[in-house]
Amino acid sequence: MHRVFLLGRGDFAEWRDAARALAAAGVAPREVEWRTSGENELFAAGQNLPKALPRARARALTVPAGFLELAEAVVCHTEPGRFHLLYRLLWRLQSDRNLLALPADEDVARARLLARNVHRDSHKMTAFVRFKEVFGEAVGRRRFVAWFEPSHFVVARTAPFFRRRFADMDWMIATPRGSARWDGETLAFDPRPCENPGHDDPTDDLWCTYYASIFNPARLKVKAMQTEMPKKYWRNLPEAALIPGLIAHAEANVRAMAERAASDPPLFHHRLQDAAPTLPQVRLESPGTLDALREEAGRCTRCPLHCAATQTVFGEGPQGARIMMVGEQPGDQEDLAGRPFVGPAGRVLDAALHEAGIARDSLYLTNAVKHFKYVPRGKRRLHQRPDRGEIEHCRWWLAKEIDAVQPSLVVTLGATALHALSGERRPLSEVRGKPIAMEGARLLYPTIHPSHLLRLPDGAERLRQHALFVEDLRAIRAMIERAHSLC
């Protein structure tokens, strides 16, 4: 019987080296006992492992690439039997190369379950780590610290995410299962357990105010929220103290929201429709200009959507804009104002543009469909997605806008705009951020519609997706600046 001591802190190489030596020497799983130990025990016990193996029995080992990825995740689990499970799989793979393709196999199913638990824990770490700034006499880069309590040994495998996301600041993530540090040049991991630094941050109150302001009681689903944001993470989240009260008052807040809902816009819509026939005729603009197109589109009857909409909502922006952004269709507030992106989604877009350093008035903003499609519910008008025929009818106007503006880059906000301009039917997640060549030596850049951020029920996920959206906009700005510098 071979007894192997490991630290068992998620270090794949630690298990791999021992397992490789045992398997190469022909030691069957039943002849190996895997144990986790302290550092002193490991130093003493690890000395006899290579020497005790009969080298004459050594054999070559091969495994499919999928096993390495699976094993790297499984060793991060806290399940005591994970090392024996992986060694048993390694042993069996030498005689059955297709073992991992059998989902009903007990060992394979167990390993994949452990890997899923690790992936989920790693995802939760990216969502629920809260950095707090460390204020002091130091100058230069800002410093931050965070405390997190993962269920498994995921700090080392998740730390590169934070290095990419927060490369411009120094930070440390401390956990009971190790810590990670970034100083702008080196990402270091220490497997030793840490204690909660208990650092206070005066901006916690500001963060809680923001969280309370974006909490939508009408979309509250307590079970779904607790599934995505388990209570075990709450004690380390500043906003967690607000959650019970937000849940308790959700019903009353929904009623208050309904009472505050505007009742005049639909009446305003009918007044505009009634007054339209009596409006005086105005002079037509010069053909080929945006003003002429806007005037012509104002009388559009190419599809039935014009019958219920208040007015055509045409594009807005300078005729020589280098960037054109295309959304799906105008919403309720856009329909009443006659301007694109002035409602809630427009405010989200404005905030993201500001963070990305892009001036809104430098862009040409428009939609794939120019009339608001909705379903009336009492005094409210609920958004309805345009169908393929309606998109096809409006594509004529969109092509005219592109010809008039001549942008270098067209940004599609959401799947509808992407399909309208490229015919692309793959999920947006597969093509997001990947430029597509268009006619006229211009590029198309797909990303999400800002309204997607408004529909996310989880505040932490909303912030994460907002940051990704801002990254897309920064990439767009960099592409335009790079193209402009080459001209």
Residue pairs with C-beta under 8 A, 6 or more apart in sequence:
1 31
1 32
1 33
2 22
2 27
2 31
2 32
2 33
2 49
2 52
2 53
3 32
3 33
3 35
3 45
4 18
4 22
4 32
4 33
4 34
4 35
4 45
4 49
4 83
5 35
5 36
5 37
5 41
5 42
5 45
5 46
6 14
6 15
6 18
6 34
6 35
6 36
6 37
6 42
6 83
7 14
7 36
7 37
7 38
7 39
7 42
7 191
8 14
8 36
8 75
8 83
8 153
9 153
9 177
9 178
9 191
10 75
10 76
10 152
10 153
10 154
10 155
10 156
10 157
10 177
10 178
10 191
11 75
11 156
11 191
12 71
12 72
12 75
14 75
15 71
15 75
15 83
15 86
16 71
18 49
19 83
19 86
19 87
19 90
20 61
21 49
21 50
21 53
22 32
22 49
22 53
22 87
23 59
23 61
23 87
23 90
23 91
23 94
24 53
24 58
24 59
24 60
24 61
25 53
25 54
25 55
25 57
25 58
26 54
26 57
26 58
26 59
27 53
28 91
29 84
29 87
29 88
29 91
32 84
32 87
34 81
34 83
34 84
34 87
36 80
37 45
61 90
61 94
62 94
63 90
63 93
64 93
64 97
64 100
66 100
67 89
67 90
67 93
67 100
70 100
70 111
70 112
70 115
71 86
71 89
71 90
72 157
73 114
73 115
73 118
73 119
73 157
74 82
74 85
74 86
74 111
74 114
74 115
74 118
75 82
75 83
75 86
75 153
76 118
76 152
76 153
76 154
76 157
77 114
77 115
77 117
77 118
77 152
77 153
78 151
78 152
78 153
79 85
79 114
82 114
85 107
85 110
85 111
85 114
86 111
88 107
89 99
89 100
89 107
89 108
89 111
92 99
92 107
93 99
93 100
99 105
99 107
99 108
100 108
102 108
103 109
103 112
117 151
117 152
118 152
118 154
118 157
121 150
121 151
121 152
121 154
122 154
122 157
122 158
124 150
124 230
124 233
125 148
125 150
125 154
125 155
125 158
126 158
126 161
126 162
126 464
127 229
127 458
127 460
127 461
127 464
128 148
128 229
128 233
128 236
128 237
128 460
129 146
129 148
129 162
129 173
130 146
130 236
130 237
130 238
131 144
131 145
131 146
131 166
131 171
132 144
132 145
132 146
132 199
132 200
132 201
132 203
132 204
133 142
133 143
133 144
133 201
133 203
134 143
134 144
134 145
134 199
136 143
141 168
141 169
141 170
141 184
142 169
142 170
143 169
143 170
143 171
144 166
144 169
144 170
144 171
144 172
145 171
145 172
145 173
145 174
145 197
145 199
146 171
146 172
146 173
146 174
147 173
147 174
147 175
147 196
147 197
147 198
147 199
147 236
148 173
148 174
148 175
148 236
149 175
149 176
149 232
149 233
149 236
150 175
150 177
152 177
153 177
153 178
154 177
155 173
155 175
155 177
155 178
155 179
155 180
155 189
156 178
156 180
156 189
156 191
159 173
159 180
159 182
159 187
159 189
160 187
162 171
162 173
162 180
162 182
163 182
163 187
165 467
166 182
167 182
167 184
168 184
170 181
170 182
170 183
170 184
171 181
171 182
172 179
172 180
172 181
172 182
173 179
173 180
174 194
174 195
174 196
174 197
175 193
175 194
176 193
176 194
177 191
177 193
178 189
178 190
178 191
178 192
178 193
178 194
179 189
179 190
179 192
179 194
180 187
180 188
180 189
180 190
181 187
181 188
181 189
181 190
182 188
204 238
207 238
207 239
208 238
208 239
208 241
208 242
211 239
211 242
211 459
212 239
212 242
212 246
214 459
214 462
215 242
215 246
215 459
216 454
216 457
217 246
217 249
217 250
217 251
217 253
217 254
217 257
218 254
218 257
219 455
219 457
220 246
220 247
220 250
220 457
221 457
222 247
224 457
225 457
225 458
228 458
228 461
229 458
229 460
233 240
234 240
234 243
239 459
261 379
261 380
263 379
265 332
265 336
265 381
266 376
266 379
266 381
268 310
268 336
269 310
269 335
269 336
272 310
272 311
273 310
282 295
284 292
284 295
285 291
285 292
285 295
286 292
288 404
289 319
289 404
290 315
290 319
290 401
290 404
290 405
293 314
293 397
293 400
293 401
293 404
294 314
294 315
297 312
297 314
297 370
297 397
298 311
298 312
298 314
299 312
300 306
300 312
300 370
300 371
300 397
302 393
302 394
302 396
303 371
303 389
303 390
303 393
303 394
305 369
305 371
305 372
305 373
305 386
305 390
306 312
306 371
308 372
308 373
308 374
309 335
309 371
309 372
309 373
310 335
310 336
310 338
310 372
311 335
311 338
312 338
312 370
312 371
313 330
313 334
313 335
313 338
313 339
313 340
313 367
313 370
313 371
313 372
314 340
314 366
314 370
314 397
315 324
315 340
315 364
315 365
315 366
315 367
315 401
315 405
316 339
316 340
316 364
316 365
316 366
317 324
317 361
317 362
317 363
317 364
317 365
317 366
317 405
318 361
318 362
318 364
318 405
319 364
319 404
319 405
320 405
320 406
321 362
321 363
321 364
321 405
321 407
322 362
322 407
322 408
322 409
322 480
322 484
323 358
323 362
323 363
323 364
323 407
323 408
323 409
323 410
323 411
323 476
323 480
324 363
324 364
324 365
324 366
324 401
324 402
324 405
324 407
324 409
324 410
324 411
325 349
325 363
325 364
325 365
325 366
325 410
325 411
325 413
326 366
326 367
326 368
326 398
326 410
326 411
326 412
326 413
326 417
326 420
326 421
327 340
327 341
327 345
327 365
327 366
327 367
327 368
327 413
327 414
327 417
327 449
328 367
328 368
328 369
328 385
328 386
328 413
328 414
328 416
328 417
328 449
329 367
329 368
329 369
329 370
329 371
329 372
329 373
329 386
329 416
330 340
330 367
330 369
330 370
330 371
330 372
331 343
331 344
331 345
331 372
331 383
331 451
332 343
332 372
332 374
332 381
332 383
333 342
333 343
333 344
333 346
334 340
334 341
334 342
334 343
334 346
334 372
335 371
335 372
335 381
340 346
340 365
340 366
340 367
341 349
341 350
341 365
344 451
344 454
345 449
345 450
345 451
345 454
346 450
348 450
348 451
348 453
348 454
348 466
349 360
349 413
349 450
350 360
352 450
352 466
352 469
352 470
352 473
353 359
353 360
353 363
353 473
355 470
355 473
356 470
356 473
356 474
356 476
356 477
357 474
357 477
358 473
358 476
358 477
364 401
364 405
364 407
366 398
366 401
367 417
368 386
368 391
368 394
368 395
368 398
368 416
368 417
368 420
368 421
369 386
369 390
369 391
369 394
369 416
370 394
370 397
372 381
372 383
373 383
373 384
373 385
373 386
373 390
374 381
374 382
374 383
374 384
375 381
375 382
375 384
376 382
385 416
386 394
386 416
391 416
391 419
391 420
394 420
395 420
398 420
398 421
402 410
402 440
406 440
407 442
408 442
408 443
408 480
408 483
409 442
409 443
409 444
409 445
409 476
409 479
409 480
409 483
410 421
410 438
410 442
410 443
410 444
410 445
411 444
411 445
411 446
411 447
411 476
412 418
412 420
412 421
412 422
412 444
412 445
412 446
412 447
413 447
413 448
413 449
413 450
414 428
414 448
414 449
414 451
414 452
415 427
415 428
417 449
418 424
418 428
418 431
418 444
418 446
419 425
421 438
421 444
422 436
422 438
422 444
424 431
424 436
424 446
428 446
428 448
431 446
432 446
432 447
432 448
432 472
433 445
433 446
433 447
433 472
433 475
434 446
435 443
435 444
435 445
435 479
436 443
436 444
436 445
436 446
437 443
437 444
438 444
443 479
445 472
445 475
445 476
445 479
447 469
447 472
447 473
448 465
448 469
448 472
450 469
452 465
453 462
453 465
453 466
453 469
456 462
456 465
